[in-house]
Amino acid sequence: MNSITFEEHFVLKEVQQQMGEALKPSPNGVPLKAMLEALEKETGFTNEDELSHHEQRINFMNEQDVQMQVLSYGNGSPSLLSGDKAVELCQYANDRLKQYIDAYPNRFLGFATLPINEPEAAATELKRCINELDFKGALIFGHPQGKFLDNPEFEVIFETAEQLEVPIYLHPAPISDDAYQAYYQSDNYSDATAATFASFGYGWHIDVGIHAMRLVLSGLFDRHPNLSMIIGHWGEFTPFFYERMDDIIHAPHLNNKPSYYFKNNFYITPSGMLTKPQFDMVKNAVGIDHILYAADYPYVQPENLGTFLNELGLTAEEQDKINYKNAERLLKLK
């Protein structure tokens, strides 16, 4: 049963090289080298996500019955930069992705990389990517420098996405130096433990959940009711708290309870976390129609991606929705 999977990544060596200083970790922030070394030791992961590793990517897709990947830029995204360099490298990354998709049109779709620290330029680039490159949405890697996307200056990005009728995927990125020092670093354990705790082990998922909540509480979805967002990792902890949010959070300025927006404006993917208890919770929280499929390739390469949905007691129609029908509807695929 062929699937369409989201949150599948690539990088470009020439872009990484041009980013130079921007990719060097801060001495006060998450120790990225320790984080990656720990990940490789525990999982065997290697950072082989360049577009040039095409055969490896296709082999994984074929083995796991994936018909199409929705590709987006991965670790070290140029969207983290600011100024003209951010705009230049994001445009370059999008143009290179378009060339790759054109070479394999039956296997890949694209999500735009946006220079989010330059909101007007980001909106312009989103329009170009949708109207000229035939991309299907955008992936935002973390949040702007020292800010969140609920700041009014970024509204133009969401307004543009709603007008174009395309989704935005809100993706984790390394947390701020201050957050790392205050919440995750400790003399009681190693830098590698702190780094994995602060990132893919826990911290950056909490960060995305808070970011999504800020967008909801800002009234963004009252102003843009047709805006669609996607979050991964079974909802970045938010589904567990829908009822609690509705009962406790004082938000009389919203037209609806907080959970309403998660159930209507958000889609949720597993990001390779193929676990039944979390799936059952998400199915109950948002319903089958708002679940998409994702491996988080190449950072996660689940050996059971092609069989996991068969183990959940779903009907054939429910499996089809998660595998590809929800994606076809959201992305307006023919």
Phi, psi and chi 1 to 4 in degrees:
 res  aa     phi    psi   chi1   chi2   chi3   chi4
   1 MET       -   99.7 -171.3  178.7  -59.9      -
   2 ASN   -65.3  141.6  -70.0  -24.7      -      -
   3 SER  -122.6  161.3   58.0      -      -      -
   4 ILE  -110.8  120.4  -60.3  171.5      -      -
   5 THR  -114.9  142.1   59.7      -      -      -
   6 PHE  -102.2  174.4  -66.3   69.8      -      -
   7 GLU    54.9   47.1 -161.1  176.3  -26.3      -
   8 GLU  -112.3  129.9  -41.8  -55.7  -23.3      -
   9 HIS  -115.2  163.4  -60.0  -60.6      -      -
  10 PHE  -148.0  160.2   73.9   97.9      -      -
  11 VAL  -135.3  165.6  -59.5      -      -      -
  12 LEU  -121.6  122.8  -61.0  168.3      -      -
  13 LYS   -56.9  -40.2 -179.0 -179.1  -65.8 -176.4
  14 GLU   -67.8  -30.3   61.9  -90.4   30.5      -
  15 VAL   -71.7  -43.8  170.9      -      -      -
  16 GLN   -59.4  -40.2  -52.9  -59.7   90.0      -
  17 GLN   -66.1  -38.9  -70.0  171.7  -17.2      -
  18 GLN   -72.0  -24.0  -71.7 -170.1   61.9      -
  19 MET   -71.5  -26.6  -70.6 -176.7   68.2      -
  20 GLY    48.9 -114.5      -      -      -      -
  21 GLU   -59.9  -30.5  -68.8  -65.5  -39.0      -
  22 ALA   -64.1  -25.8      -      -      -      -
  23 LEU   -87.2   -9.4  -74.7  178.2      -      -
  24 LYS   -75.7  128.7  -67.9 -175.7  178.0  179.9
  25 PRO   -67.3  147.7   24.3  -33.5      -      -
  26 SER   -72.2  143.2  163.6      -      -      -
  27 PRO   -64.7  -18.2   21.5  -33.2      -      -
  28 ASN  -101.3   -1.5  -62.0  -42.7      -      -
  29 GLY  -103.0 -168.9      -      -      -      -
  30 VAL   -59.1  124.7  177.5      -      -      -
  31 PRO   -72.7   93.3   23.4  -29.6      -      -
  32 LEU   -62.5  -36.7  -62.1  179.6      -      -
  33 LYS   -62.4  -44.6 -177.9  178.0  179.5 -179.2
  34 ALA   -64.0  -37.0      -      -      -      -
  35 MET   -62.5  -48.8  177.4 -175.8   76.6      -
  36 LEU   -68.9  -37.1  -66.8  174.1      -      -
  37 GLU   -64.6  -40.0  -71.8  176.6  -11.5      -
  38 ALA   -66.1  -40.4      -      -      -      -
  39 LEU   -64.0  -42.2  179.5   61.4      -      -
  40 GLU   -65.6  -38.0 -177.3  171.9   -0.7      -
  41 LYS   -66.5  -39.9 -178.5  177.4  179.9 -179.6
  42 GLU   -81.2  -33.8  -65.8  -63.9  -32.0      -
  43 THR  -120.3  -13.3   67.4      -      -      -
  44 GLY    81.2    6.4      -      -      -      -
  45 PHE   -61.5  138.2  158.2   83.1      -      -
  46 THR  -131.6  146.5   55.6      -      -      -
  47 ASN   -82.7   67.7 -169.0   18.0      -      -
  48 GLU  -106.6   71.8  -64.8 -179.5  -14.8      -
  49 ASP  -117.2   15.5   48.4   -1.6      -      -
  50 GLU   -71.4  149.7  -67.9 -177.6   34.6      -
  51 LEU   -59.5  -24.6  -78.7 -177.9      -      -
  52 SER   -66.8  -18.2   58.8      -      -      -
  53 HIS   -85.9   51.3  -66.5  112.3      -      -
  54 HIS   -66.9  -47.1  172.3   73.0      -      -
  55 GLU   -61.1  -40.5 -176.6  174.7  -14.0      -
  56 GLN   -62.2  -42.2 -177.1  175.1  -34.5      -
  57 ARG   -64.4  -47.5 -177.2 -177.2  -62.5  -88.5
  58 ILE   -63.7  -40.1  -72.1  -67.7      -      -
  59 ASN   -59.6  -43.8  -73.7  -17.7      -      -
  60 PHE   -61.9  -45.3  172.0   80.7      -      -
  61 MET   -60.2  -45.2  -66.7  171.1   66.2      -
  62 ASN   -66.0  -41.0  -68.9  -18.5      -      -
  63 GLU   -64.4  -32.6  -70.7  168.9    0.1      -
  64 GLN  -103.6   14.1  -62.0  -57.0  -35.9      -
  65 ASP    60.7   39.9 -143.7    7.1      -      -
  66 VAL   -99.2  118.4  175.2      -      -      -
  67 GLN   -78.8  -42.9  175.1   59.5   40.1      -
  68 MET  -139.8  141.4  -57.0 -168.6   81.1      -
  69 GLN  -107.3  138.3  -73.4 -174.1  -18.3      -
  70 VAL   -92.1  107.9 -177.1      -      -      -
  71 LEU   -89.3  140.4  -65.5  174.3      -      -
  72 SER  -145.1  157.3   53.4      -      -      -
  73 TYR   -66.9  142.5 -152.4   94.1      -      -
  74 GLY  -101.0 -141.8      -      -      -      -
  75 ASN   -56.5  139.3  -74.1  -20.8      -      -
  76 GLY    74.3   36.7      -      -      -      -
  77 SER   -61.7  139.2  173.3      -      -      -
  78 PRO   -64.6  -11.8   21.8  -32.4      -      -
  79 SER   -63.7  -17.1   64.8      -      -      -
  80 LEU   -75.3  -15.9  -61.5  173.2      -      -
  81 LEU   -80.5  174.4  -59.7  177.6      -      -
  82 SER  -133.4  165.5   59.5      -      -      -
  83 GLY    79.0 -165.9      -      -      -      -
  84 ASP   -61.2  -33.8  -67.7  -18.0      -      -
  85 LYS   -64.2  -38.4 -164.1   65.3  174.1  178.2
  86 ALA   -61.8  -46.7      -      -      -      -
  87 VAL   -62.3  -45.6  177.7      -      -      -
  88 GLU   -61.2  -48.1  172.8 -167.6  -21.0      -
  89 LEU   -73.5  -33.2  -70.3 -178.3      -      -
  90 CYS   -65.5  -43.3  -73.7      -      -      -
  91 GLN   -61.5  -42.9  -70.5  176.5  -15.4      -
  92 TYR   -62.4  -46.1  177.5   83.7      -      -
  93 ALA   -60.8  -41.1      -      -      -      -
  94 ASN   -67.6  -39.3  -68.4  -33.6      -      -
  95 ASP   -66.0  -40.2  -71.5  -18.7      -      -
  96 ARG   -66.9  -39.0  -74.1  -79.3  -71.7  108.5
  97 LEU   -64.2  -40.7  177.1   57.8      -      -
  98 LYS   -58.8  -42.7  170.5   62.1  172.8  173.1
  99 GLN   -60.8  -41.1  -67.0  171.9    3.2      -
 100 TYR   -66.2  -45.0 -174.0   65.0      -      -
 101 ILE   -62.1  -41.6  -68.2  171.6      -      -
 102 ASP   -62.2  -29.4  -75.8  -11.8      -      -
 103 ALA   -75.8  -24.5      -      -      -      -
 104 TYR  -137.2   63.7  -52.0   96.7      -      -
 105 PRO   -66.9  -18.7   25.5  -35.6      -      -
 106 ASN   -91.7    0.6  -64.6  -38.7      -      -
 107 ARG  -121.6  -18.3  -56.6  -50.6  -59.6  -94.8
 108 PHE  -137.6  146.1  -58.5  109.6      -      -
 109 LEU  -125.2  167.1  -60.7  166.3      -      -
 110 GLY  -125.1  142.6      -      -      -      -
 111 PHE  -112.1  135.0  -90.0    4.4      -      -
 112 ALA   -71.0  148.9      -      -      -      -
 113 THR   -99.2  124.6  -56.6      -      -      -
 114 LEU  -117.2  140.0  -56.9  178.3      -      -
 115 PRO   -78.6   77.5   30.8  -34.8      -      -
 116 ILE   -65.5  -19.8   56.2  172.7      -      -
 117 ASN   -74.7   -6.6  -69.4  -59.8      -      -
 118 GLU  -124.4   81.1  -50.5  -61.9  -26.7      -
 119 PRO   -55.6  -46.0  -24.3   33.7      -      -
 120 GLU   -63.0  -41.6  -67.4  -68.9  -19.6      -
 121 ALA   -66.1  -34.9      -      -      -      -
 122 ALA   -64.2  -43.2      -      -      -      -
 123 ALA   -63.6  -41.4      -      -      -      -
 124 THR   -63.3  -42.3  -61.4      -      -      -
 125 GLU   -68.0  -35.8  179.7   63.0    3.5      -
 126 LEU   -62.4  -44.1  179.0   57.3      -      -
 127 LYS   -60.0  -43.6  -69.1  177.4 -175.5  177.1
 128 ARG   -62.3  -44.6 -174.4 -177.8   77.9   93.0
 129 CYS   -65.6  -36.6  -73.1      -      -      -
 130 ILE   -77.8  -48.7  -56.3  -54.9      -      -
 131 ASN   -79.2  -32.8  -65.6  -31.2      -      -
 132 GLU  -106.0  -34.3  -61.6  179.9   21.8      -
 133 LEU   -99.8   -6.4  -54.3 -173.1      -      -
 134 ASP    62.4   31.5 -163.3   30.0      -      -
 135 PHE   -71.0  165.5  -74.7    5.7      -      -
 136 LYS  -111.8    3.6  -56.7  -55.5  178.5 -176.1
 137 GLY   164.1 -158.5      -      -      -      -
 138 ALA  -143.6  154.2      -      -      -      -
 139 LEU  -118.5  126.3 -179.3  139.3      -      -
 140 ILE  -101.9  121.4  -69.1  180.0      -      -
 141 PHE   -93.3   96.9 -166.9   84.9      -      -
 142 GLY    77.5 -149.3      -      -      -      -
 143 HIS  -133.6  166.9   42.5   76.8      -      -
 144 PRO   -59.7  164.5  -21.3   33.0      -      -
 145 GLN   -63.2  112.6  -65.1  171.5   -6.6      -
 146 GLY    71.2   12.4      -      -      -      -
 147 LYS  -140.4  173.8  -60.1  177.0 -179.0  178.1
 148 PHE  -118.3  163.4  -75.1   89.2      -      -
 149 LEU   -75.4   -2.5  -70.5  165.1      -      -
 150 ASP   -80.3   -5.7   61.1  -17.8      -      -
 151 ASN   -62.8  133.8 -171.4  -61.1      -      -
 152 PRO   -53.9  -26.7  -27.5   35.6      -      -
 153 GLU   -66.4  -18.7   67.9 -176.3  -73.1      -
 154 PHE   -95.7   -1.0  -57.8  105.1      -      -
 155 GLU   -59.0  -30.6 -175.7  114.0    1.4      -
 156 VAL   -60.6  -29.9   64.0      -      -      -
 157 ILE   -67.3  -45.9  -60.6  173.9      -      -
 158 PHE   -71.7  -37.8  -61.1  111.4      -      -
 159 GLU   -59.5  -42.2  180.0 -178.9    9.2      -
 160 THR   -66.2  -42.8  -58.8      -      -      -
 161 ALA   -61.8  -40.6      -      -      -      -
 162 GLU   -65.0  -43.5 -176.6 -173.5   40.1      -
 163 GLN   -61.8  -38.3  -69.1  171.9  -10.7      -
 164 LEU   -82.2  -10.1  -65.7  169.1      -      -
 165 GLU    60.1   47.3  -61.0 -177.5  -24.4      -
 166 VAL  -127.6  150.7  -64.1      -      -      -
 167 PRO   -85.0  159.5   31.7  -35.8      -      -
 168 ILE  -119.0  126.7  -68.2  178.8      -      -
 169 TYR   -92.9  121.6 -158.1  123.6      -      -
 170 LEU   -94.1  112.7 -162.9   60.3      -      -
 171 HIS  -114.6  148.2 -172.0  -84.6      -      -
 172 PRO   -66.2  156.0  -18.1   30.0      -      -
 173 ALA  -151.9  163.4      -      -      -      -
 174 PRO   -52.5  137.5  -29.5   36.9      -      -
 175 ILE   -76.2  170.5   61.8  172.3      -      -
 176 SER   -68.5  158.0   70.5      -      -      -
 177 ASP   -59.1  -43.6  -67.1    0.5      -      -
 178 ASP   -61.9  -43.3  -70.6  -16.7      -      -
 179 ALA   -64.8  -40.4      -      -      -      -
 180 TYR   -61.8  -46.9  173.4   70.2      -      -
 181 GLN   -65.8  -38.9  -68.4  -68.8  -28.2      -
 182 ALA   -77.7  -35.3      -      -      -      -
 183 TYR  -112.9  -25.3  -69.7  102.2      -      -
 184 TYR  -120.9  -34.3  -59.5  101.7      -      -
 185 GLN   -73.8  142.4 -167.4  -82.8  -27.4      -
 186 SER  -157.6  149.9  173.8      -      -      -
 187 ASP   -76.7   -6.4  -66.9  -24.8      -      -
 188 ASN   -85.7   -8.4  -65.9  -43.7      -      -
 189 TYR  -152.7  172.0   40.9   78.0      -      -
 190 SER   -75.0  167.5   69.6      -      -      -
 191 ASP   -61.5  -36.4  -75.2  -12.2      -      -
 192 ALA   -65.0  -40.6      -      -      -      -
 193 THR   -64.1  -45.8  -61.1      -      -      -
 194 ALA   -62.0  -40.6      -      -      -      -
 195 ALA   -65.5  -44.8      -      -      -      -
 196 THR   -72.4  -33.0   51.9      -      -      -
 197 PHE   -62.5  -41.0  176.5   29.1      -      -
 198 ALA   -79.3  -14.9      -      -      -      -
 199 SER  -116.2 -114.4   54.5      -      -      -
 200 PHE   -71.6  -12.1   44.3   75.1      -      -
 201 GLY   -77.3  -28.2      -      -      -      -
 202 TYR  -169.0  -53.5 -167.6   77.7      -      -
 203 GLY   -60.6  -48.4      -      -      -      -
 204 TRP   -74.3  -16.0   67.8   22.2      -      -
 205 HIS   -73.4  -41.4  -55.5  -62.9      -      -
 206 ILE   -59.9  -40.5  -67.7  -71.4      -      -
 207 ASP   -60.0  -44.1 -171.6   62.9      -      -
 208 VAL   -67.2  -39.9  174.8      -      -      -
 209 GLY   -60.7  -42.6      -      -      -      -
 210 ILE   -64.4  -41.7  -69.5  172.5      -      -
 211 HIS   -60.2  -45.8 -157.5  164.0      -      -
 212 ALA   -61.7  -41.5      -      -      -      -
 213 MET   -63.5  -39.1  -88.8  -59.6  -58.3      -
 214 ARG   -62.5  -40.1  -70.8 -178.5   64.7  116.9
 215 LEU   -63.1  -43.0  -65.4  177.8      -      -
 216 VAL   -61.7  -50.2  166.9      -      -      -
 217 LEU   -70.1  -19.8  -65.3  176.1      -      -
 218 SER   -73.0  -10.6   74.3      -      -      -
 219 GLY    83.8   11.7      -      -      -      -
 220 LEU   -53.9  -41.5  176.9   68.6      -      -
 221 PHE   -84.3  -12.5  -58.5  101.6      -      -
 222 ASP   -75.8  -38.0  -72.9  -23.4      -      -
 223 ARG   -75.2  -30.0  -62.6 -171.3  -62.7  -82.8
 224 HIS  -131.9   72.5  -55.5  -71.3      -      -
 225 PRO   -65.8  -17.2   22.7  -33.4      -      -
 226 ASN   -99.4    8.9  -64.3  -43.0      -      -
 227 LEU   -74.6  134.0  174.8   63.4      -      -
 228 SER  -112.9  133.4  -65.3      -      -      -
 229 MET  -122.1  156.2  -58.8  -75.5  -65.0      -
 230 ILE  -128.0  136.4  -50.7  171.6      -      -
 231 ILE  -131.8  149.1   48.5  177.4      -      -
 232 GLY  -101.6 -164.0      -      -      -      -
 233 HIS    50.1   47.0  -53.3   97.2      -      -
 234 TRP    56.9   33.2  -67.5  132.3      -      -
 235 GLY    95.0   11.1      -      -      -      -
 236 GLU    50.5   47.9  -50.3  -69.0   12.9      -
 237 PHE    75.7  -10.5  -67.5  101.2      -      -
 238 THR   -68.6  -36.4   60.7      -      -      -
 239 PRO   -59.5  -30.2  -26.1   36.4      -      -
 240 PHE   -61.8  -22.9 -175.0   80.1      -      -
 241 PHE  -113.0   11.4  -85.1   89.4      -      -
 242 TYR   -56.6  -49.8  -71.3  165.6      -      -
 243 GLU   -65.9  -40.0  -70.5   78.2   10.0      -
 244 ARG   -62.1  -43.7  177.6   74.0  168.5  178.8
 245 MET   -56.6  -48.0  -66.6  173.7 -171.5      -
 246 ASP   -62.8  -37.2  -69.6  -10.7      -      -
 247 ASP   -81.0  -30.8  -68.4  -17.4      -      -
 248 ILE  -110.9  -39.3  -60.6  -62.7      -      -
 249 ILE   -71.3  126.1  -68.3 -179.5      -      -
 250 HIS   -87.8  103.5 -178.6   67.7      -      -
 251 ALA  -138.7   61.4      -      -      -      -
 252 PRO   -66.7  -13.6   25.8  -35.0      -      -
 253 HIS   -75.6  -13.9   60.8  -69.4      -      -
 254 LEU   -86.0  151.6  -62.0  179.6      -      -
 255 ASN   -75.4  -22.0  -66.9  -18.9      -      -
 256 ASN  -140.5  170.1  -59.4  -78.7      -      -
 257 LYS   -66.1  153.2  -64.9  -72.6 -170.7 -179.7
 258 PRO   -53.3  -40.5  -29.8   36.8      -      -
 259 SER   -62.2  -27.4   68.6      -      -      -
 260 TYR   -56.7  -42.1  171.4   88.7      -      -
 261 TYR   -72.2  -36.7  -55.4   99.2      -      -
 262 PHE   -65.3  -36.4  -78.0  103.1      -      -
 263 LYS   -80.5  -19.5  -65.2  176.1 -178.9  180.0
 264 ASN  -113.1  -32.9  -72.6  -85.1      -      -
 265 ASN  -104.6  -12.0  -65.0   93.4      -      -
 266 PHE  -111.6  144.7  -78.8   80.7      -      -
 267 TYR  -113.7  150.1  -70.2   76.5      -      -
 268 ILE  -125.0  137.8  -69.2  176.6      -      -
 269 THR  -121.6  161.5   84.1      -      -      -
 270 PRO   -82.3  -18.1   29.4  -35.5      -      -
 271 SER    50.9   41.8  -54.8      -      -      -
 272 GLY    81.4   -2.8      -      -      -      -
 273 MET   -85.5   82.0  -66.8  173.3   54.2      -
 274 LEU   -88.3   79.6  -55.0 -175.4      -      -
 275 THR  -128.5  128.3   48.9      -      -      -
 276 LYS   -67.1  -44.0 -172.5  176.6 -173.5  -58.0
 277 PRO   -57.3  -41.6  -25.5   35.8      -      -
 278 GLN   -68.7  -38.6  -74.1   71.6   24.2      -
 279 PHE   -61.1  -45.4  166.9   80.1      -      -
 280 ASP   -59.2  -40.3  -70.2  -21.5      -      -
 281 MET   -64.3  -45.6  178.4 -179.8   63.2      -
 282 VAL   -67.3  -41.2  170.0      -      -      -
 283 LYS   -57.9  -43.0  178.2 -172.3  175.1 -175.1
 284 ASN   -69.1  -33.4 -179.9   65.3      -      -
 285 ALA   -78.2  -44.3      -      -      -      -
 286 VAL  -119.9  -15.1  -57.9      -      -      -
 287 GLY    88.8  156.9      -      -      -      -
 288 ILE   -58.4  -34.0  -72.8  -69.3      -      -
 289 ASP   -69.2  -11.5  -70.0  -14.2      -      -
 290 HIS  -116.7   25.2  -83.2 -111.1      -      -
 291 ILE  -112.8  129.5  -59.9  176.2      -      -
 292 LEU  -114.2  168.4  -54.1  169.4      -      -
 293 TYR  -107.2  147.3 -147.4   27.5      -      -
 294 ALA  -162.0  142.3      -      -      -      -
 295 ALA  -103.1  -24.0      -      -      -      -
 296 ASP    65.4   41.2 -161.3    6.9      -      -
 297 TYR   -70.3  142.5 -177.0   92.7      -      -
 298 PRO   -93.7    2.1   37.2  -37.0      -      -
 299 TYR   -66.2  -31.3  -50.8  119.0      -      -
 300 VAL  -127.9  131.8 -178.4      -      -      -
 301 GLN  -129.8   76.2  -60.3 -178.0   30.9      -
 302 PRO   -63.5  131.7  -16.0   29.7      -      -
 303 GLU   -74.3  -15.5  -64.8 -179.5   -4.2      -
 304 ASN  -112.4   21.1   62.6  -26.8      -      -
 305 LEU   -57.8  -39.5 -176.0   71.8      -      -
 306 GLY   -77.8  -11.3      -      -      -      -
 307 THR  -119.6  -12.4   59.4      -      -      -
 308 PHE   -56.5  -44.7  174.6   66.1      -      -
 309 LEU   -65.4  -24.0  -63.0 -179.6      -      -
 310 ASN   -69.2  -17.9  -60.9  -30.9      -      -
 311 GLU   -95.2    4.8  -54.8  164.0    0.4      -
 312 LEU  -103.2    1.8  -58.2  177.0      -      -
 313 GLY    71.7   28.6      -      -      -      -
 314 LEU   -88.2  155.7  -59.9  172.7      -      -
 315 THR   -74.0  165.1   66.5      -      -      -
 316 ALA   -60.6  -38.5      -      -      -      -
 317 GLU   -65.7  -40.5  176.0   65.9   13.3      -
 318 GLU   -65.1  -41.7  -72.1  174.4  -30.7      -
 319 GLN   -62.4  -42.4  -72.9 -165.8   47.1      -
 320 ASP   -62.0  -38.1  -72.6  -12.4      -      -
 321 LYS   -62.1  -46.3  -75.1 -176.0  175.2 -177.0
 322 ILE   -71.0  -39.6  -64.0  172.8      -      -
 323 ASN   -65.0  -46.8  -96.2  -41.1      -      -
 324 TYR  -154.2  -25.2   63.5   90.4      -      -
 325 LYS   -68.9  -41.1  -74.3 -173.3  175.0 -179.1
 326 ASN   -62.8  -39.2  -67.6  -18.1      -      -
 327 ALA   -64.7  -44.2      -      -      -      -
 328 GLU   -59.5  -41.2  -70.7  177.5  -22.4      -
 329 ARG   -69.1  -46.4 -174.8 -176.7   74.2 -108.0
 330 LEU   -66.1  -42.3  177.2   64.0      -      -
 331 LEU   -90.9   -1.3  -55.9 -178.0      -      -
 332 LYS    56.5   50.4  -62.4  176.8  175.6   57.1
 333 LEU   -85.3  143.9  -56.2  179.7      -      -
 334 LYS   -83.1      -  -63.1  178.5 -178.8  179.8
